[in-house]
Amino acid sequence: MRQKLVVGNWKMHGSRADVAALLGEISASLPAQAAETAVCPAYVHLAQALEVCAGSAVAVGAQDCSHMSSGAFTGEVSAPMLQDLGCRWVILGHSERRQYHAESDNLVAAKLGAAVAAGIRPIVCVGETREQREGGEAETVVAGQLQGALDGQKDLTGLVIAYEPVWAIGTGLTASPEQAQAMHAFIRGCLAGVAGVDAEATRILYGGSVKPDNAAQLFGQKDIDGALVGGASLDARDFLAIVGAGRA
């Protein structure tokens, strides 16, 4: 049975005081037998988050990494640097990276290879826009993103996929449990055709306005293995409720 995983994506939010308060409450109040839990703060808060979470069940990850391991790449942060710091996870291919930084499937694939080589577990994001869904292209878009990121990878150890319908991110809209389940099942079917991937063992998270009042219903679906949580992860009480919904 796949253990539920809940990951908080803090995006570009927070101060040192916020990190101390939020993670202090989360790490101290994590429900018993809850989902596996991780948070991904901004780069500048990673060291502090790792210190606060030391000895707790809360893992820390990054929101992105470079496709290069080192060199003259001003402003970039490499996967080996993140691993050396103590990060266990990294989010790759988030829709905001694709939209605002023009990240291609090829670049996501290169970052995935770099993360796995450094020993960091990747969370690869895929998802369609509202226009693509209404145009009947959702499955085609998601399959293309998966293929572009995963094909030809030498090692996909620890791979996690996050399905994040772009139209549901930060909008208050959420795919119905049935819509989400249908796409998760489709993704699992796609993974079955990827060399080196155990589709049944691979966790697929849902990301898109996950809240305490919809988490349990989403998690009750056969192929939904947890959540990539945005805004609700910035509120300790809400995030803990979502984590608690993933009890085994």
N, C-alpha and C positions, 0 to 999 in steps of 0.2 A: 504494500500500500504506500502511495506517495505521501510523504509528510507535507502538510501545508506550509507555505512560505509567505510571509508578509514583509514587504520591503518599503520603507518610507523614502520617497524622493523629495528632499527638501528644496530642490531647485535653488534659485538665488535668493534665499531668505535667511534671516537669523543674524544674531550677534553673539559674542562670547557669552553674554549673560543668558540669552535665549537657549543656547546649547546646554549650558550648565543646568538650567531649570528643567528644560524639556527632557533631556536624557537622564537627569537625576531621577525624575519621577517615573519615566518609562522603565529604566533598569531596575528600580526598586520595587515596582508594582507589576511586573510581568506576570500574567496569570499562570497558574500551574497547568502543565500539560498543554501549553499554548502552541500556536504555530511557531516554526522557526522564524526568527525575527532579525531584521537588519535595518539600518538607517544609512542613507547616503547624503551627507551634508555637502556644502560647498568645499572646495579644496582647502580654503584658509581655515576651516574648522575641523579638518580631519584629525589632526594630532590631538586636539582637545577632546573630540568625540571618542577617540580611541582610549584616552586616559580615563574619561568618565565611565566608559563601558567595560574597562578592564575588570575581569573576574565575574562579569555578568553574562547572561545568555544572549545579549544583544551584540550582533556583529556589526561591523562598520564597512561601508563600501564607498566607492567614488561614483560620480555621475557621468564620467567619461574618462578616456585615456587616449594618449597618442598612439598612432600606428607605428611610430619609430621607438626604438629602445633607448637611444641617446643621440646627442649631437647638437648642431646649431639650429635649434627649432624654438625660437623665442616664444615664450608664453605657453608652451606645451608641457604636459606632465606625462611621463612614461609609465607603462605598466610595471616595470621593475622598481621604479621609485615608489609606486603605491604599495607594492608587495613588501618592500623594505620597511615602509612605514607601519605596516600591519593590516592593511586593507584586505578583506577576504572576497569582496564582490566588486563588480563594476557594471554600470548600466551602459549599454551600447546601442546606438541607432535610435535614440529617443526621437519622437516626431519633431520636437523643438530643435534638436540638432539638425535634423534633415531639413526643416523649414528655414531656420535662421542662419544656418552655417552651410547650407547646400551639401550636406553629407550624402554621398552616393552609396549604393549597395556595395560597391567595390571598396570604398573606404571603411565601411562598417566591417566588411570581411577582413580587411587588414588589421583593424583594431582588435577584432575577435582573435585572430591568430596571435597577436602580440600579448593579449591578456592571458590566454591559455598557456602560452610559452612561459609567462612569468609566474604561473601558478595561482592566478586570480580567477575566480568563478564568474563567467559572463552571464549577464541578463540581456538578451538580444530582443529589442523592441520591434514589433511590426504592427501595422494598422492602416486602415483606409480613411480617407476624408469623407465628409458627408456627401459631397458630389459623387465620389466614386461609389459609395454604397447605393445612393439613389439611382445611379446609372447601371447598377447590376454588376459592378466591377470589383466588389470587395474581395472575393476569393482570388481573383486573378492578381490583384495588387498584393495581397498578403503572400500568396504563393511565390510571386516574383521576388519579394523582399527576402523570404526565407531562402530561396534558391541562391540569390545573389550573395547572401551572407555566409551560407553554410557549405555550398558546393566546393569541393576541393580542399577543405580544411584537413590538416593532418591529424588533429586531435580535437575532439569535442567533449572532453571530460568535464563533467559538472555543468553542462549547458542547461540554461533556463531560458525559456521564451516568455516574453510578456506581450500579450495582445492588448493593444491600446487603440481603440477606435478614436481617431483624431477628433471626431465630432463630439466626443464625450469627455475630453480632457479640459478640466477647468470651466466647463460650461454649465454644470449642474445636470446635464443630460447623462443618462446611463443606459447602456444596452440592457434590454430585458434579460433576465437569467436565461431565457430560451434562445435569444439572439447570441448571447455570449457563449453559451454551451455549443451552439451550432458551429460557431467559428473555431472554438477550441477543439472540437472534434475534427474539423477540417484540417487544422494545423497539425494535430496528432497524426492524421492520415498522411499529410505531406512529410512529416518527420520519418515515417516508416520507410520512405524511399530514399533517405539520406544515409550514405555509408558512414558507419561509425556511430550512429545514434540509436539508442534503445528507446523507441518512441513511447512505449508503455511506462518506462521509468522516468522519462523526461517531464519535469514540472513545467506547466504552462500557467502563467499568472494572468489575471485580468487587471487592466489599468484603465480607469475612466470614471472619475467621480465616485469612487468607492467610499462608502460612509458606514457608520455603525448600523444604520437601519436597513441597509441592503446587503451587508457582507455575508451574513449567515445564509441567505437565499442563494447568493452567487456561489458560495463555497459548497453548497449542497449539490451543485451540478457535477456530473460524473467526471468531466474533463477539466474542471477549474480547480487549480491546485494552490490557490492563494491570490495575492494581490500586490500590484505595484501602486502604492498609495501616494497621491500628491498632497493636496491641501489639507486633508484630514490628518496627515502625519505630523502636522505642525501643532496639533492640539493633543496633548498627552492623553487626556481622557478618551477622545475619539479614537486615537491610534490604538490604545490598549483594548478598547472594545472590539476593534476590527481584529486585532491579534487573538483576542479571546474567542472570536467566532470561528477560529481555525483550530480549536481544540480537537485532539485526536478522538 
